[in-house]
């Protein structure tokens, strides 16, 4: 019965997603003509309303803890753990500041979704060295505009039983190069909602975003930043996994 329910709920989720994305796209039409950073700021407002409706409708409301760690007038490199595609639905819209996230270029080929995906993302083909280099410069430009840059340093979904996979260097090199502080964010329960390896299964569950205190890059190398942020996120995940279950 559990598998049947999850399959039926996945069908409902797909239908509701299509309906809500088409509705949201109507309100996102200014993004086709707005220039940055106004485009991203408008996209952030619309996507928060959209995802509040969609995630609430599929039984996956979002609770955000630690918003006080975002200081007025400061923009950040935000690093999140990655367990599910639902991480993107939860993080980008519900973080306090307008932001862009680093995202797979391959997903920008999906009709209609590609427009929405492109408005809020810096696209990268990780198999292409030119694309990786270009995306790094684009991320710097995002920060120069006063926007936040959201990065998933695990690169791909964590399919292990550990709290985190090993981190890539990009987010931490970006922080060391630009002097922008890092805000670690730990996302809970998205793995339960949309498990990796299951083709058509969705389960309702509350999502928690735990925002941790910022990490200052001053006088630190990228490797030091990576180790410090990894340890903070690992410890936060272990300490709160049962609490937010």
C-alpha positions in Angstrom: 0.0 0.0 0.0 2.8 2.4 0.8 4.3 2.0 -2.7 0.9 2.6 -4.3 0.4 5.7 -2.2 3.8 7.1 -3.1 3.1 6.4 -6.8 -0.3 8.1 -6.7 1.2 11.0 -4.8 3.9 11.3 -7.4 1.3 11.5 -10.1 -0.5 14.3 -8.1 2.8 16.1 -7.6 3.6 16.0 -11.3 0.2 17.3 -12.3 0.3 20.0 -9.7 3.8 21.0 -10.7 2.8 21.5 -14.3 -0.3 23.5 -13.3 1.7 25.7 -10.9 4.7 26.3 -13.2 2.5 27.4 -16.0 0.8 29.8 -13.6 4.1 31.0 -12.2 5.5 31.6 -15.6 2.7 34.2 -16.3 4.0 36.2 -13.4 7.6 35.7 -14.4 7.1 37.2 -17.9 8.8 40.5 -16.7 12.0 38.4 -16.4 12.2 38.2 -20.2 12.8 42.0 -20.4 14.2 43.0 -17.0 17.9 43.4 -16.6 20.0 42.1 -13.7 19.8 42.3 -10.8 16.1 43.3 -11.1 15.4 40.1 -13.0 16.7 37.9 -10.2 15.0 39.9 -7.5 11.6 39.6 -9.3 12.2 35.9 -9.9 13.0 35.3 -6.3 9.7 36.9 -5.2 7.6 35.0 -7.6 9.3 31.7 -7.0 8.8 32.0 -3.3 5.0 32.3 -3.8 5.1 29.5 -6.4 7.0 27.1 -4.2 4.9 27.9 -1.1 1.8 26.9 -3.0 3.4 23.8 -4.7 5.3 22.4 -1.7 2.3 23.0 0.5 0.1 21.3 -2.0 2.2 18.2 -2.0 2.5 18.1 1.7 6.1 19.3 1.9 6.0 22.8 3.6 9.3 24.5 4.4 10.5 25.7 7.8 13.6 28.0 7.8 15.7 28.3 10.9 18.5 30.8 11.5 17.6 33.6 9.1 19.3 36.0 11.6 22.6 34.9 10.2 22.0 36.8 7.0 23.0 40.4 7.7 21.4 43.4 6.0 23.6 44.8 3.2 25.8 41.7 2.9 25.6 39.1 0.2 26.9 35.6 0.5 28.1 32.4 -1.1 25.5 29.9 0.3 26.4 26.2 0.3 23.8 23.5 0.8 23.9 19.7 1.0 22.2 17.8 -1.8 20.0 14.8 -1.3 17.2 15.3 -3.8 15.9 17.5 -6.6 13.6 19.0 -4.0 16.6 20.7 -2.4 16.4 23.3 -5.3 12.7 23.8 -4.7 13.4 24.5 -1.0 16.6 26.5 -1.0 16.6 29.1 -3.7 13.0 30.5 -3.0 13.1 30.4 0.8 16.6 31.8 1.5 16.3 35.4 2.7 18.2 37.1 -0.2 17.7 37.1 -4.0 20.1 34.5 -5.4 21.2 32.4 -8.3 22.1 28.7 -8.0 24.7 26.8 -9.9 22.8 24.2 -12.1 23.3 21.5 -14.7 23.1 22.8 -18.2 21.4 19.6 -19.3 18.2 20.5 -17.4 17.9 23.7 -19.4 16.8 21.6 -22.4 13.4 20.7 -20.8 10.7 22.7 -22.6 9.1 25.5 -20.5 11.0 24.5 -17.4 14.1 25.7 -19.2 12.9 29.4 -19.0 12.2 29.2 -15.3 15.4 27.3 -14.6 17.5 29.8 -16.6 16.1 32.8 -14.8 17.5 31.7 -11.4 20.6 29.8 -12.4 24.2 29.9 -13.6 24.3 26.9 -16.0 27.4 24.7 -16.1 28.3 21.6 -18.0 30.7 19.9 -15.6 32.2 17.7 -18.3 33.3 20.8 -20.3 36.3 22.7 -18.9 35.4 25.9 -20.9 31.9 25.8 -19.3 33.3 25.3 -15.8 35.7 28.3 -16.3 32.9 30.5 -17.7 30.5 29.6 -14.9 33.1 30.6 -12.3 33.4 34.0 -13.9 29.6 34.2 -14.0 29.3 33.4 -10.3 31.7 36.2 -9.6 29.5 38.6 -11.6 26.4 37.4 -9.6 28.2 38.4 -6.4 29.4 41.7 -7.9 25.7 42.5 -8.5 25.0 42.1 -4.8 23.1 38.8 -5.2 23.8 35.6 -3.3 25.3 32.6 -5.1 23.9 29.2 -4.0 26.2 26.2 -4.6 25.9 22.5 -3.8 29.5 21.5 -3.2 28.8 17.8 -3.2 28.2 18.2 -7.0 25.6 15.5 -7.3 23.0 14.0 -4.9 24.4 12.2 -1.9 23.4 8.6 -2.3 25.5 7.4 0.6 24.4 6.7 4.2 26.7 9.5 5.4 25.5 13.0 6.2 27.6 14.5 3.3 29.7 13.5 0.4 33.1 14.9 -0.2 33.0 18.6 -1.3 34.4 20.0 -4.5 36.6 23.1 -4.3 34.6 25.6 -6.4 32.5 27.4 -3.7 35.5 27.8 -1.4 37.8 29.0 -4.2 35.1 31.5 -5.1 35.0 32.7 -1.4 38.8 33.0 -1.2 39.0 34.9 -4.5 36.1 37.4 -3.8 36.3 37.7 0.0 32.6 36.9 0.3 31.5 35.1 3.4 30.1 31.6 3.2 26.7 30.8 4.8 26.3 27.0 5.3 22.7 25.6 5.0 21.7 22.1 6.0 18.6 20.8 4.3 16.7 18.0 6.1 14.2 15.4 4.8 14.3 15.9 1.0 15.8 12.4 0.7 12.6 11.0 2.3 10.4 13.0 -0.1 12.1 12.0 -3.3 14.5 9.1 -2.8 17.3 8.6 -5.3 17.0 5.5 -7.4 13.1 5.4 -7.3 11.6 6.3 -10.6 8.1 7.5 -9.6 7.7 7.8 -5.8 6.9 10.9 -3.7 6.2 11.1 0.0 4.8 14.2 1.9 7.2 15.4 4.6 8.1 18.8 6.1 11.4 20.2 4.9 13.7 22.1 7.2 16.5 24.5 6.3 18.9 25.1 9.1 21.0 28.2 8.4 24.4 28.2 10.2 26.6 31.2 11.2 28.7 32.6 8.4 32.2 31.6 7.8 34.6 34.5 7.1 37.2 33.8 4.4 39.7 36.4 5.5 43.3 34.9 5.9 42.0 31.4 4.9 42.8 29.3 1.9 40.1 27.5 -0.1 41.1 24.1 1.4 40.8 25.5 4.9 37.4 26.9 4.2 36.2 23.7 2.6 37.3 21.7 5.7 35.7 24.2 8.1 32.4 24.3 6.3 32.3 20.5 5.8 32.8 19.9 9.5 30.1 22.5 10.5 27.5 21.0 8.2 28.4 17.4 9.1 28.0 18.1 12.8 24.8 20.1 12.3 23.3 17.3 10.3 24.2 14.6 12.9 23.0 16.8 15.8 19.6 17.5 14.3 18.7 14.7 12.0 16.4 13.0 14.6 15.0 16.3 15.8 13.8 17.2 12.3 12.8 13.7 11.3 
